[in-house]
Amino acid sequence: MSVTALLVLAAEGAEPSKIAFYIGGSALAVWAVVLSLIGLSRPDFPRTEGAARGVYGISALLVLIAALTTVLTS
């Protein structure tokens, strides 16, 4: 077997680390659980329009992070 063939086989076998996805996905899951617990216990959650925008923004950011780390580690 040639050196080139060995290098190609070694490169194909290497997979990127999925730690970033595990962290991003876990953060999104924890956020969803915490948000649902707060929302179920307080009917008027979020109280102000600014708080609602903050919740939407954090949620969108966490979804974007989880999606990007999915693509980058695949």
N, C-alpha and C positions, 0 to 999 in steps of 0.2 A: 504494500500500500504506500502511496506517495505521501509526502509531507502535506501537499495541498489538500488531498482527500481527508487526511486526519484533521486538518484545520477546519475544513468545511463541516465535518461531522461534529467537531467540538463546538463550533458556533451554532449549529442547529440544536444541539442539546441544551445550550444555555438559555434559561428563561429569565426574564426580568423579575426583580423582587416585587412581590405583591403587598408589601408592608404598607405602602402609601395608600393603597385601596382599602386595606383592612382598617386603617386609622380613619380615613375619610368616610367610609361606609358605616363604621361604628359610631362616629360622631353624628352622622345623619340619623341613625336609628335611635340613639340616645335622645337627640333633640326631639324626634317625633314622639317618643314615649313621654318625655317630660311635658311637651306641649299638649299632648292629649290629656294627661293627668290634670294639668292646670285648667285646660278648657272644660273638662268635665266637672271640676269642682267649683268653677266660677262661671256662671252663665253670661256675665257681662265682659268676659275676657275677649280680646284686649279692650280696655276701657276707652282709650282715645284713638283717634285716627293716626297719630304719630306712632303709638305703640303697635298698631296694626301694621303700619309700614315697616317698622323695625322687625316684627315677626316674619313678615313676607320677605324682607331683605335677607335676614339670617337664613331662612329656609331655602331661598333661591341660591344663596352662596354655598350652602352645604350640599345641595343637589348638584351644583356645577362642579364642586370639588370631587364629589363621588363619581360623577360621570367622566371628568377628565382623568382621574386616576385609573378608572376602568379602562379607558382607551390607551393610556400611556403604559399600563402594565400588561396589556394583552399580547 
